[in-house]
Amino acid sequence: MKNFLIFLMLCSIRVFGHTPVADSTSEIRGFCIAAPSVAEHQRFLTFIEKELVSRKVNTLILRVDWNYQFKSHPELRDEKALSGDQIKQIVRLCKANGIKLMPQINLLGHQSWAETVYNLLKVYPQFDETPHVKMPEKYVWPNADGLYCKSYCPLHPEVHKVVFELVDEIMEAFESKEFHAGMDEVFYIGDEKCPRCSGKDKAELYAGEVTVLRNHVAEKGGKLWIWGDRLLDGKTTGMGMWEASENNTFRAVDLIPKDVVICDWHYERSEPPAAYLAMKGFQVITCVWNKPAVALKQYDDYKSYKANVNPKLAGRYEGMMQTVWSGAGTFMNALDAMKTDLKKPDGQVACFTQLFDKINSDTK
């Protein structure tokens, strides 16, 4: 642990000097947002063309979850969900503009939010890691049950048949060889009351699920992406239980395949785990959200890391990604509003515009 802390301290030191111009043809300029609603679909196509293409975004991750008319499991569709034809319109537009399109379905964790259980556990309650934890009428945090979001049990004998069919179908619909499984903020894992998981090492359980998903995607020639917070020690680093792990999953960093792409998100300050994860052998994407000053510092640190390490490590810093944690319509509305009222920009929108302005300025 002592060596780990020293490493983090060294990584946080800014390296001064000339930073070479980034190679805009190879580095990821990513944008991650919820898939649009059916009503927002046409407007979202315009958003891609007018806003993402103009900013030279080259990777688009759409958080689909249940917002798709799945044929393999129609029982899991949202009541109003995007059709195959609507997805194909997005696919064609992205291809025409050189944007890599990738779907995300939240797997393992994030199977509920606030008072609502999401479709997988609603339809298949037997997959619930913590069926004894009942959803409240009015959600508050903190709470006696430690409920943030529900998880499915990674050792349930039937869960992967369903999950794999969903992954296969959405990757085919998106014509994508890459899939984002989410897997962030997993608080419920290895629950003491679970008949399958009780007493098992949480790091091994988490790593096992990552590996199972990675192997399935790899069998089809694909690559798995996940958020990186569960691979970081929240107690030793002081990063806490949200952007790092305080339930001992962090040792999974040494147990999962090295070809899993890690999306390293830190929204309150520019933390150094991208360097740590690169040292561990992973390809890493630095992810920003809603604080422009923090995002620009993260970009500066990303450039410094990439410019001042040896070529093998430098190649593991893959790029930057703007994340959006509101609906697509809400973000598009805020972007439109910013164009008429520059004094009151939404944090996500300000971060988005300032980050890509800076990246494009640096790569002219």
C-alpha positions as CSV (number, residue, x, y, z in Angstrom):
1,M,0.0,0.0,0.0
2,K,2.9,2.4,0.8
3,N,4.3,2.0,-2.7
4,F,0.9,2.5,-4.2
5,L,0.4,5.8,-2.3
6,I,3.9,7.0,-3.4
7,F,3.0,6.1,-7.0
8,L,-0.2,8.2,-6.8
9,M,1.7,11.1,-5.4
10,L,4.2,11.0,-8.2
11,C,1.5,10.7,-10.8
12,S,-0.2,13.8,-9.5
13,I,2.9,16.0,-10.0
14,R,2.5,18.1,-13.2
15,V,5.2,17.5,-15.7
16,F,6.2,20.8,-17.3
17,G,7.6,21.2,-20.7
18,H,6.5,21.1,-24.3
19,T,3.6,18.8,-25.0
20,P,3.5,17.4,-28.5
21,V,0.4,17.9,-30.6
22,A,-2.0,15.0,-30.2
23,D,-2.7,12.7,-33.1
24,S,-6.3,13.4,-33.8
25,T,-6.7,10.5,-36.1
26,S,-5.9,7.9,-33.5
27,E,-6.9,9.3,-30.1
28,I,-10.4,8.8,-28.9
29,R,-12.6,11.9,-28.7
30,G,-15.6,10.3,-27.0
31,F,-19.1,11.3,-26.1
32,C,-21.3,9.1,-23.9
33,I,-25.0,9.8,-23.4
34,A,-28.4,8.0,-22.9
35,A,-29.9,6.8,-26.1
36,P,-32.6,9.3,-27.2
37,S,-36.3,8.5,-26.7
38,V,-38.4,7.6,-29.6
39,A,-39.8,11.2,-29.8
40,E,-36.2,12.6,-29.7
41,H,-34.8,10.4,-32.3
42,Q,-34.9,12.7,-35.3
43,R,-33.6,15.6,-33.3
44,F,-30.8,13.4,-32.1
45,L,-29.7,12.7,-35.6
46,T,-29.4,16.4,-36.2
47,F,-27.4,16.8,-33.0
48,I,-24.9,14.2,-34.2
49,E,-24.5,15.9,-37.5
50,K,-24.4,19.5,-36.2
51,E,-22.8,19.2,-32.8
52,L,-20.7,16.0,-32.6
53,V,-19.4,16.0,-36.2
54,S,-18.4,19.7,-36.1
55,R,-16.4,19.0,-32.9
56,K,-14.7,16.0,-34.4
57,V,-16.1,13.5,-32.0
58,N,-15.0,10.1,-33.2
59,T,-16.6,7.7,-30.6
60,L,-20.2,7.7,-29.5
61,I,-21.5,5.5,-26.7
62,L,-25.2,5.3,-26.3
63,R,-26.6,4.0,-23.0
64,V,-29.4,1.9,-24.4
65,D,-30.4,-0.4,-21.5
66,W,-34.0,-1.3,-22.2
67,N,-34.7,1.5,-24.8
68,Y,-34.6,-0.9,-27.7
69,Q,-37.2,-3.2,-29.2
70,F,-35.3,-6.4,-28.4
71,K,-36.5,-9.4,-30.3
72,S,-34.6,-12.0,-28.2
73,H,-36.3,-10.7,-25.1
74,P,-39.3,-8.5,-25.9
75,E,-40.4,-8.8,-22.3
76,L,-37.5,-6.5,-21.4
77,R,-38.3,-3.6,-23.7
78,D,-39.3,-0.3,-22.4
79,E,-42.9,0.5,-23.2
80,K,-41.7,3.0,-25.8
81,A,-38.4,1.9,-27.2
82,L,-36.3,2.6,-30.3
83,S,-36.9,0.4,-33.3
84,G,-34.3,-1.4,-35.3
85,D,-34.9,1.0,-38.2
86,Q,-34.2,4.0,-35.8
87,I,-31.0,2.5,-34.6
88,K,-29.9,1.8,-38.2
89,Q,-30.4,5.5,-39.0
90,I,-28.0,6.4,-36.2
91,V,-25.6,3.6,-37.4
92,R,-25.5,4.9,-41.0
93,L,-25.1,8.6,-39.9
94,C,-22.2,7.7,-37.6
95,K,-20.5,5.5,-40.3
96,A,-20.8,8.3,-42.9
97,N,-19.0,10.7,-40.5
98,G,-16.3,8.4,-39.2
99,I,-17.8,8.0,-35.7
100,K,-17.4,4.7,-33.9
101,L,-20.8,3.8,-32.4
102,M,-21.1,1.6,-29.3
103,P,-24.0,0.4,-27.2
104,Q,-24.1,0.2,-23.4
105,I,-26.3,-1.9,-21.2
106,N,-25.8,-1.6,-17.5
107,L,-24.7,-5.1,-16.3
108,L,-24.2,-6.4,-12.8
109,G,-25.0,-3.1,-11.0
110,H,-27.5,-0.3,-11.7
111,Q,-30.5,-2.6,-11.9
112,S,-32.6,-0.1,-10.1
113,W,-32.7,3.6,-9.4
114,A,-34.4,5.4,-6.5
115,E,-37.8,3.7,-6.0
116,T,-37.8,1.9,-9.4
117,V,-36.6,-1.6,-10.2
118,Y,-35.4,-1.8,-13.8
119,N,-36.7,-4.3,-16.3
120,L,-34.2,-7.2,-15.8
121,L,-35.0,-7.7,-12.1
122,K,-38.6,-6.7,-12.6
123,V,-39.2,-9.5,-15.1
124,Y,-36.7,-11.9,-13.6
125,P,-36.7,-11.2,-9.8
126,Q,-34.9,-14.5,-9.2
127,F,-31.7,-12.8,-10.5
128,D,-31.7,-10.3,-7.7
129,E,-28.6,-10.4,-5.5
130,T,-30.6,-9.0,-2.5
131,P,-34.2,-10.0,-2.8
132,H,-34.6,-9.3,0.9
133,V,-34.0,-5.6,0.3
134,K,-37.4,-4.1,-0.5
135,M,-37.7,-1.0,-2.6
136,P,-38.8,2.0,-0.6
137,E,-41.9,4.1,-1.3
138,K,-39.6,7.2,-1.1
139,Y,-35.9,6.7,-1.6
140,V,-33.3,8.5,0.6
141,W,-29.6,8.1,0.9
142,P,-28.1,7.0,3.2
143,N,-30.5,4.3,4.3
144,A,-30.4,1.3,6.6
145,D,-30.2,-1.3,3.8
146,G,-27.2,0.4,2.1
147,L,-29.4,0.5,-1.0
148,Y,-28.0,2.6,-3.9
149,C,-28.8,0.4,-6.9
150,K,-29.8,-3.2,-7.1
151,S,-27.4,-5.8,-8.7
152,Y,-28.1,-9.1,-10.3
153,C,-26.4,-12.2,-8.9
154,P,-23.4,-13.0,-11.0
155,L,-23.5,-16.7,-10.0
156,H,-27.2,-17.3,-10.8
157,P,-27.2,-20.2,-13.2
158,E,-29.6,-18.6,-15.7
159,V,-28.6,-15.0,-15.8
160,H,-26.0,-15.2,-18.4
161,K,-28.2,-16.9,-21.0
162,V,-30.4,-13.8,-20.9
163,V,-27.6,-11.3,-20.7
164,F,-25.6,-12.8,-23.6
165,E,-28.6,-12.8,-25.9
166,L,-29.2,-9.1,-25.1
167,V,-25.5,-8.3,-25.7
168,D,-25.4,-10.2,-29.0
169,E,-28.5,-8.5,-30.3
170,I,-27.6,-5.0,-29.4
171,M,-24.1,-5.3,-30.8
172,E,-25.5,-6.7,-34.0
173,A,-28.1,-3.8,-34.2
174,F,-25.3,-1.3,-33.7
175,E,-23.0,-3.1,-36.1
176,S,-20.4,-2.8,-33.3
177,K,-17.5,-5.0,-32.3
178,E,-17.3,-3.2,-29.0
179,F,-19.7,-3.2,-26.1
180,H,-19.8,-1.2,-22.9
181,A,-21.1,-3.1,-19.9
182,G,-21.2,-0.3,-17.4
183,M,-20.4,-2.2,-14.1
184,D,-19.8,1.0,-12.1
185,E,-20.9,1.8,-8.5
186,V,-21.6,-1.9,-7.6
187,F,-22.4,-1.8,-3.9
188,Y,-24.4,-5.0,-3.7
189,I,-22.0,-8.0,-4.5
190,G,-21.3,-11.1,-2.5
191,D,-24.2,-10.4,-0.2
192,E,-24.1,-12.5,3.0
193,K,-27.7,-13.6,2.4
194,C,-27.2,-14.7,-1.2
195,P,-27.2,-18.5,-1.3
196,R,-24.6,-18.5,-4.1
197,C,-22.4,-15.6,-3.3
198,S,-22.3,-15.5,0.5
199,G,-18.7,-15.7,1.9
200,K,-17.1,-15.4,-1.5
201,D,-14.3,-12.8,-2.2
202,K,-16.0,-9.7,-3.7
203,A,-12.9,-9.0,-5.9
204,E,-13.1,-12.5,-7.3
205,L,-16.8,-12.2,-7.9
206,Y,-16.5,-8.9,-9.7
207,A,-13.5,-10.1,-11.7
208,G,-15.4,-13.2,-12.6
209,E,-18.3,-11.3,-14.0
210,V,-16.0,-9.0,-16.0
211,T,-14.1,-12.0,-17.4
212,V,-17.3,-13.9,-18.3
213,L,-18.6,-10.9,-20.2
214,R,-15.2,-10.2,-21.8
215,N,-14.9,-13.8,-23.0
216,H,-18.3,-13.7,-24.5
217,V,-17.7,-10.5,-26.4
218,A,-14.2,-11.7,-27.4
219,E,-15.6,-14.9,-28.9
220,K,-17.3,-12.7,-31.5
221,G,-14.1,-10.8,-32.2
222,G,-15.2,-7.9,-30.0
223,K,-13.8,-5.9,-27.1
224,L,-15.4,-5.1,-23.7
225,W,-15.4,-1.6,-22.1
226,I,-16.3,-0.9,-18.5
227,W,-16.2,2.0,-16.0
228,G,-13.1,1.9,-13.8
229,D,-14.3,2.8,-10.3
230,R,-14.6,-0.7,-8.9
231,L,-10.9,-1.3,-9.7
232,L,-9.7,1.5,-7.4
233,D,-9.1,1.4,-3.7
234,G,-11.4,4.1,-2.3
235,K,-10.1,3.9,1.3
236,T,-6.3,4.0,0.6
237,T,-6.6,6.7,-2.0
238,G,-9.2,8.8,-0.2
239,M,-11.4,8.8,-3.4
240,G,-14.3,7.2,-1.5
241,M,-17.1,4.8,-2.3
242,W,-18.4,6.3,-5.5
243,E,-15.5,6.9,-7.9
244,A,-13.6,4.1,-6.2
245,S,-14.4,0.9,-4.2
246,E,-14.8,0.6,-0.4
247,N,-16.3,-2.9,-0.6
248,N,-13.0,-4.7,-1.6
249,T,-13.6,-5.2,-5.3
250,F,-10.5,-3.2,-6.1
251,R,-8.2,-6.2,-6.2
252,A,-10.0,-7.3,-9.3
253,V,-7.6,-5.0,-11.2
254,D,-5.1,-7.8,-11.1
255,L,-7.6,-10.5,-12.0
256,I,-9.3,-9.3,-15.2
257,P,-8.0,-9.6,-18.7
258,K,-5.8,-6.7,-19.8
259,D,-7.7,-6.2,-23.1
260,V,-10.7,-4.8,-21.2
261,V,-10.9,-1.0,-21.9
262,I,-11.2,1.1,-18.8
263,C,-13.2,4.3,-18.7
264,D,-11.7,6.2,-15.8
265,W,-14.1,8.8,-14.5
266,H,-13.4,11.5,-11.8
267,Y,-15.6,14.5,-11.7
268,E,-14.7,16.5,-8.7
269,R,-10.9,16.9,-9.3
270,S,-8.3,15.5,-11.6
271,E,-7.2,12.3,-9.9
272,P,-4.3,10.2,-11.2
273,P,-5.7,6.6,-11.6
274,A,-5.4,6.7,-15.4
275,A,-1.6,6.4,-14.8
276,Y,-2.2,3.6,-12.3
277,L,-4.5,1.7,-14.7
278,A,-2.1,2.2,-17.6
279,M,0.7,0.8,-15.4
280,K,-1.5,-2.2,-14.8
281,G,-1.6,-2.8,-18.5
282,F,-5.0,-1.5,-19.5
283,Q,-6.1,0.9,-22.3
284,V,-7.6,3.9,-20.5
285,I,-10.1,6.6,-21.4
286,T,-10.1,9.7,-19.2
287,C,-13.8,10.7,-18.6
288,V,-15.2,14.1,-17.6
289,W,-18.6,15.4,-16.7
290,N,-19.9,18.8,-15.6
291,K,-17.1,21.0,-14.2
292,P,-15.2,22.7,-17.1
293,A,-12.2,23.7,-14.9
294,V,-11.8,20.1,-13.7
295,A,-12.3,18.7,-17.3
296,L,-9.6,21.0,-18.7
297,K,-7.2,20.0,-15.9
298,Q,-7.9,16.4,-16.7
299,Y,-7.1,17.0,-20.3
300,D,-3.9,18.8,-19.4
301,D,-2.9,15.9,-17.2
302,Y,-3.8,13.4,-19.9
303,K,-1.5,15.2,-22.3
304,S,1.3,15.4,-19.8
305,Y,1.1,11.7,-19.0
306,K,1.0,10.7,-22.7
307,A,3.8,13.1,-23.7
308,N,6.3,12.2,-20.9
309,V,6.2,8.5,-20.5
310,N,7.7,5.8,-22.6
311,P,6.0,4.8,-25.8
312,K,4.6,1.5,-24.4
313,L,2.7,3.4,-21.6
314,A,1.9,6.3,-23.8
315,G,-0.1,4.1,-26.2
316,R,-2.4,3.1,-23.3
317,Y,-3.7,6.6,-22.8
318,E,-6.4,6.3,-25.5
319,G,-8.2,9.7,-25.2
320,M,-10.9,11.7,-23.6
321,M,-14.6,11.2,-23.2
322,Q,-17.4,13.6,-22.2
323,T,-20.1,11.8,-20.2
324,V,-23.6,13.1,-19.9
325,W,-25.8,11.9,-17.0
326,S,-29.1,13.5,-18.1
327,G,-31.4,12.4,-20.8
328,A,-30.5,13.2,-24.4
329,G,-33.4,15.6,-24.7
330,T,-32.4,17.5,-21.5
331,F,-28.8,17.9,-22.8
332,M,-29.9,19.1,-26.2
333,N,-32.3,21.6,-24.6
334,A,-29.5,22.9,-22.4
335,L,-27.1,23.2,-25.4
336,D,-29.7,25.2,-27.3
337,A,-30.3,27.4,-24.3
338,M,-26.6,28.1,-23.9
339,K,-26.6,29.5,-27.4
340,T,-29.0,32.2,-26.4
341,D,-27.8,32.8,-22.8
342,L,-24.1,32.5,-22.6
343,K,-24.0,33.7,-19.0
344,K,-25.8,30.6,-17.6
345,P,-24.5,27.5,-19.3
346,D,-25.4,24.1,-17.9
347,G,-22.4,22.4,-16.4
348,Q,-22.4,19.4,-18.7
349,V,-22.8,21.7,-21.8
350,A,-20.1,24.0,-20.7
351,C,-17.8,21.1,-20.1
352,F,-18.6,19.6,-23.5
353,T,-18.1,22.8,-25.5
354,Q,-14.9,23.9,-23.6
355,L,-13.3,20.5,-23.7
356,F,-13.7,20.0,-27.4
357,D,-12.8,23.6,-28.2
358,K,-9.6,23.0,-26.4
359,I,-8.9,19.6,-28.0
360,N,-9.6,21.0,-31.5
361,S,-7.4,24.1,-30.8
362,D,-4.5,21.9,-29.8
363,T,-4.8,19.6,-32.8
364,K,-5.1,22.2,-35.6
